Amino acid sequence: MQNSEGADSMIPAADGDLREARIVFLLCLLAAIHVFLFSAAFPFFNNVDEAMHFDLVLKYAHGDVPRKFETVSSDSTTYLALMHSYVYLQKADEFPGGRLPPPLWTLPPKIEPQVLAVRRTFWQAQDNYEVFQAPLYYVLAGLWWHLGQGFGFHDGRLVYWLRFLNVALIIGLVWLGYATARLVFPENRFVRLGVPALLAFMPQSAFYSVGNDMLSALCFGITFIFLLRWLRAEKPAVGLGAATGAAFAAVYLAKTANLPLLAVIAAVIVFKAWRDIRQGTFREALPALAAFLYCSEPPIIGWILWCKRHFGDATGSVMNTHFMGWTLKPFTQWWHHPIFSVHGFWTYLSGQFGTFWQGEFWWHGLRLSLPGTDSIYALVSLMLVAAALPALSPQSSGATSLQRGALWLGLVCFGAELGFFALMSIVYDFHDSVNPSRQHPYFQAGRLLLGALIPFLLLIVCGLYRAFNRFGPGAKWVALGLMILTMAAVEIATNWPAFSNGYNWFHLP
């Protein structure tokens, strides 16, 4: 992409780097404040399986790696009973007097232990259907839990401390987004700062929840950088191969739903090896490839064998689908799915893009989003991707081979995830499941696409640049600013009820 940054291009390199570093530092700080405030505002435990992820963190914190399908641990039940708020799936009129139960810490001292005991009994009977999840996040979160205990946190403060791990993760994501953009677009200040800016203000509710989605995005972002360095190296170093392999394994161990991303990365590495063979340089690249395999395969194979032994299949997903009541449909019934109609395809796409940007929280039984926002996010995303497409062409004089390769990789990774979850929507009969369901048979869970977050935002910001740069050097910055302000305004308007909820961090005793 051609550089037309106006006055910015006249700034001396050292001064420009220092100024840019300060801006990125500010974006990291703003991202931390953003995630902290909304993490603190939302009460526990949300509808996106947060209770089960929390229980799994505590199991790992105590060194109890699940070996079978099991119920919630007794240690978790105390926190679940104390903090569960009912606001996500229940409505006030479902309770006596038309009011949700108040927080336990507001009850009279004689009543609180009785209610706590009843709630604990309820939670102890619940099956944890997330026990098969890959271990990396839960190991990290378990250590974070112990750190919070070391600081003296307890009860509700300790539970929120676990969620505040996301503050550290968002700082890492913002910095990594900048590092990726700087690697791919070293001459383009707008892209370098646009990617971390969108990350800092993205209204994705998974950023405010206990779960492995943010770590998934971080691990794949690291893998993406290492892979780009490998692809542009004439003779990749052994250390680079080892680092790429370790990051590749971390992506799998962070979330097995990242399998489509790993398939794309594996295909790229195989293609590069085939090209090296044709060019006669495979011998020079072989040590790096061997290091990649040595560092990536043992952890992945080890976890696959663990799942196969204890959960019955390579990923544990068969146990989960059985618990949910889903069954595979006969092949001949796949083609009756509504996704093969124009309306059904748009329903799938808009739901995926909408939840990718905004998340999946419910509030009193309804999804927490403003009417029409899913379609707006989908349209804007598709238009910006379309605007970036000319940069992917080899005939484009404004993009380097590295930029084309990175943008293609981002497009293919995000497309692979969309295709994978479209296939999952088609092949399963969801029976009595609530979401997805027979009436709405679509996997619409944008948090599962967050592995490709940084590569996709690279594509989005590139599209923003190409769409608005023709109107003058300031137009693209105005467009980026309006996009961020709109996202922030919609998020505040949407999530404002959470701030006054009596169960949140601001109301803890």
ABEGO torsion letter per residue (X at the ends): XBBBAEAAAABBAAAAAAAAAAAAAAAAAAAAAAAAAAAAABBOBBABGAAAAAAAAAAAAAGBBBABBBBBBAAAAAAAAAABAGAAABBAAABBGGBBBBBAAABBAAAAAAAAAAAAAAAAABBBAAAABBAAAAAAAAAAAAAAAAAGBBEAAAAAAAAAAAAAAAAAAAAAAAAAAAAABAABAAAAAAAAAAAAABABAAAABBEAAAAAAAAAAAAAAAAAAAAABABBBAAAAAAAAAAAAAAAAABAAAAAAAAAAAAAAAAAAAAAAAAGAAAAAAAAAAAAAAAAAAAAAAAAAAAAAAAGBAAGAAAAAAAAGBBBBBAAAAAABAAABAAAAAAAAAAAAAAAAAEABBBGGBBBBBBGAAAAAAAAAAAAAAAAAAAABAABAABBAAAAAAAAAAAAAAAAAAAAAAAAAAABBAEABAOBBAABBBBBBAAAAAAAAAAAAAAAAAAAAAAAAAAEAAAAAAAAAAAAAAAAAAAAAAAAAAAABAABAAABX
